[in-house]
Amino acid sequence: MTLVTLSATYGAGGSEVGPALARRLGVPFVDRLIPSEVASGLSARLAAAHQRGEHSRGVAARLLSSLTPIGQAFGAEAPAADPMADRKFREMTERIIFEHAESGRGVILGRAGAVVLRDDPRALHVRLDGPREARLLQAMRIQSIERRVAERRMLETDRARHAYVRHFKHADARDPALYHLLLDSTALDLATCVELIALAAEDRTRTVAQEARI
């Protein structure tokens, strides 16, 4: 039973480390994607808007903003607050996390997993970060993009992830107290990060098992 939550800033390599760690541990990988139920609802509402002749890009921005602060972080026009949409999005996201936590197996990237599962003694909470310049260079290498593109994505993505945790969990994703292990994944090779996290996760599993027998 191995359960890891992984938080990562832009360029820290979370999208590379997460699936590689899941393969290394032999557990399911849960990425940052919007829950399928939300995505399906968004798709249906976009189709209806298209039939009414509304501009799809503007509609998409408003709908995403109503579901999550990520939309606003990307410059979407902020709509009136919709507590029901917020609650539905939060419940769907948490349900996915708790389903994997119930099995005790999984690597969960993003989704404020360290906050949602902070009271679960089985979970190892990990944060990947690094200096801004080093993260920019790593993002350019991983994604094969130019510097100006990486800079824009860093600004948007880091703002969005911070806003998500703050808005839905009333926490700060940068708070070191949320994590058992913090790694500068720009100073260490990503494969090394995977091995370090795997060793820590295996040690956590043994510790929890020993405590359960006491």
C-alpha positions as CSV (number, residue, x, y, z in Angstrom):
1,M,0.0,0.0,0.0
2,T,1.8,3.1,-1.3
3,L,0.2,6.5,-1.5
4,V,2.0,9.6,-2.6
5,T,0.8,13.2,-3.3
6,L,3.0,15.3,-5.5
7,S,2.9,19.1,-5.7
8,A,5.1,20.8,-8.3
9,T,5.7,24.3,-9.6
10,Y,5.9,24.9,-13.3
11,G,9.2,23.6,-14.8
12,A,9.9,21.4,-11.7
13,G,9.1,18.3,-13.7
14,G,5.9,17.1,-12.0
15,S,4.5,15.8,-15.2
16,E,7.6,13.7,-15.7
17,V,8.2,12.6,-12.2
18,G,4.6,11.7,-11.4
19,P,4.0,8.9,-14.0
20,A,7.5,7.7,-13.7
21,L,7.1,7.3,-9.9
22,A,3.8,5.5,-10.4
23,R,5.5,3.0,-12.7
24,R,8.4,2.6,-10.3
25,L,6.0,1.9,-7.4
26,G,3.5,-0.1,-9.5
27,V,0.5,2.0,-8.5
28,P,-2.0,4.1,-10.5
29,F,-1.2,7.6,-11.5
30,V,-3.7,10.4,-11.1
31,D,-2.9,13.6,-13.0
32,R,-4.1,17.2,-12.8
33,L,-6.8,16.9,-15.4
34,I,-10.3,18.3,-14.6
35,P,-12.6,15.4,-13.5
36,S,-14.4,13.8,-16.5
37,E,-17.8,14.7,-15.1
38,V,-16.9,18.4,-15.1
39,A,-15.3,18.2,-18.6
40,S,-18.4,16.5,-20.0
41,G,-20.7,19.1,-18.5
42,L,-18.5,21.9,-19.9
43,S,-18.5,20.3,-23.3
44,A,-22.3,20.1,-23.3
45,R,-22.7,23.7,-22.2
46,L,-20.3,24.8,-24.9
47,A,-22.3,22.9,-27.6
48,A,-25.5,24.5,-26.4
49,A,-23.8,27.9,-26.6
50,H,-22.6,27.2,-30.1
51,Q,-26.1,26.4,-31.2
52,R,-27.2,29.8,-29.9
53,G,-24.5,31.4,-32.0
54,E,-22.4,32.5,-29.0
55,H,-18.6,32.9,-29.5
56,S,-17.2,29.6,-28.2
57,R,-13.9,31.1,-26.9
58,G,-15.6,33.6,-24.7
59,V,-18.1,31.1,-23.4
60,A,-15.3,28.6,-22.6
61,A,-13.5,31.3,-20.6
62,R,-16.6,32.2,-18.6
63,L,-17.5,28.6,-17.9
64,L,-14.0,27.7,-16.8
65,S,-13.9,30.7,-14.6
66,S,-17.2,29.6,-13.0
67,L,-15.7,26.2,-12.2
68,T,-12.2,27.1,-11.0
69,P,-9.9,30.0,-10.4
70,I,-7.6,28.6,-13.0
71,G,-9.8,30.2,-15.6
72,Q,-9.4,33.6,-14.0
73,A,-5.6,33.1,-13.7
74,F,-5.5,32.7,-17.5
75,G,-7.2,36.0,-18.0
76,A,-10.8,34.9,-18.4
77,E,-13.4,37.4,-17.4
78,A,-14.6,36.7,-13.9
79,P,-18.3,35.9,-13.6
80,A,-20.5,36.3,-10.6
81,A,-19.6,33.9,-7.9
82,D,-21.3,30.5,-8.2
83,P,-21.0,28.6,-4.9
84,M,-22.8,25.6,-6.3
85,A,-20.3,25.2,-9.2
86,D,-17.4,25.6,-6.8
87,R,-18.8,23.0,-4.4
88,K,-19.5,20.5,-7.2
89,F,-16.0,20.9,-8.6
90,R,-14.4,20.5,-5.2
91,E,-16.5,17.4,-4.4
92,M,-15.7,15.7,-7.7
93,T,-12.0,16.4,-7.3
94,E,-11.9,15.2,-3.7
95,R,-13.9,12.1,-4.6
96,I,-11.2,11.0,-7.0
97,I,-8.5,11.6,-4.4
98,F,-10.4,9.7,-1.7
99,E,-11.2,6.8,-4.0
100,H,-7.5,6.2,-4.5
101,A,-6.7,6.9,-0.9
102,E,-9.2,4.2,0.1
103,S,-7.3,1.6,-1.9
104,G,-4.0,2.9,-0.4
105,R,-2.3,2.9,-3.8
106,G,-1.6,5.8,-6.1
107,V,0.5,8.8,-7.1
108,I,-1.6,11.9,-7.1
109,L,-0.3,14.9,-8.9
110,G,-1.7,18.3,-8.0
111,R,-5.4,18.6,-7.0
112,A,-4.2,19.9,-3.6
113,G,-3.7,16.3,-2.6
114,A,-1.4,17.1,0.3
115,V,-4.2,19.2,1.8
116,V,-7.0,16.8,1.1
117,L,-5.1,13.8,2.6
118,R,-3.1,15.7,5.3
119,D,-4.8,13.6,8.0
120,D,-4.1,10.2,6.3
121,P,-1.1,8.7,8.0
122,R,-0.4,6.4,5.0
123,A,0.2,9.3,2.5
124,L,3.7,10.7,1.7
125,H,3.4,14.3,0.7
126,V,6.1,15.6,-1.7
127,R,6.8,19.1,-3.2
128,L,9.0,19.7,-6.2
129,D,10.3,23.2,-6.8
130,G,13.5,25.1,-7.7
131,P,14.8,28.5,-8.6
132,R,12.8,30.4,-11.2
133,E,15.6,30.5,-13.9
134,A,16.4,26.8,-13.4
135,R,12.7,25.9,-13.8
136,L,12.4,28.0,-16.9
137,L,15.4,26.2,-18.5
138,Q,14.0,22.8,-17.5
139,A,10.6,23.6,-18.9
140,M,12.1,24.7,-22.2
141,R,14.0,21.4,-22.4
142,I,11.1,19.1,-21.4
143,Q,8.5,20.9,-23.6
144,S,10.8,21.9,-26.4
145,I,9.6,25.5,-26.3
146,E,11.2,29.0,-26.5
147,R,12.0,31.1,-23.5
148,R,9.2,33.6,-24.0
149,V,6.6,30.8,-24.2
150,A,8.0,29.2,-21.0
151,E,7.9,32.5,-19.2
152,R,4.3,33.1,-20.1
153,R,3.3,29.5,-19.1
154,M,5.2,29.8,-15.8
155,L,3.4,33.0,-14.9
156,E,0.0,31.6,-15.8
157,T,0.5,28.1,-14.4
158,D,2.0,28.9,-11.1
159,R,-0.6,31.6,-10.5
160,A,-3.4,29.1,-11.4
161,R,-2.1,26.3,-9.2
162,H,-1.6,28.7,-6.2
163,A,-5.1,30.1,-6.8
164,Y,-6.7,26.6,-6.9
165,V,-5.3,25.6,-3.5
166,R,-6.1,28.9,-1.9
167,H,-9.6,29.1,-3.3
168,F,-10.8,25.6,-2.8
169,K,-8.7,24.5,0.3
170,H,-7.9,27.8,2.0
171,A,-4.3,26.8,2.1
172,D,-0.9,27.9,0.6
173,A,0.6,25.3,-1.7
174,R,4.0,26.8,-0.9
175,D,3.8,26.0,2.8
176,P,6.5,23.5,3.7
177,A,4.5,22.3,6.6
178,L,2.3,20.5,4.2
179,Y,5.0,18.2,3.0
180,H,7.2,15.4,4.3
181,L,9.8,15.8,1.5
182,L,10.8,18.9,-0.5
183,L,13.1,18.5,-3.5
184,D,14.9,20.9,-5.8
185,S,14.1,18.9,-8.9
186,T,16.2,21.4,-11.0
187,A,19.4,20.6,-9.1
188,L,18.7,16.8,-9.1
189,D,18.1,14.7,-12.1
190,L,14.4,13.8,-12.4
191,A,15.2,10.1,-12.4
192,T,17.1,10.6,-9.1
193,C,14.0,12.5,-7.8
194,V,11.9,9.5,-8.7
195,E,14.2,7.1,-6.8
196,L,14.4,9.4,-3.7
197,I,10.6,9.7,-3.5
198,A,10.2,5.9,-4.1
199,L,12.6,5.2,-1.2
200,A,10.8,7.6,1.1
201,A,7.4,6.2,0.1
202,E,8.5,2.6,0.8
203,D,9.9,3.7,4.2
204,R,6.7,5.4,5.0
205,T,4.8,2.3,4.1
206,R,7.0,0.2,6.4
207,T,6.6,2.7,9.2
208,V,2.9,2.8,9.0
209,A,2.7,-1.0,8.9
210,Q,4.9,-1.3,12.0
211,E,2.9,1.2,13.9
212,A,-0.3,-0.7,13.0
213,R,1.2,-3.9,14.6
214,I,2.1,-2.1,17.9
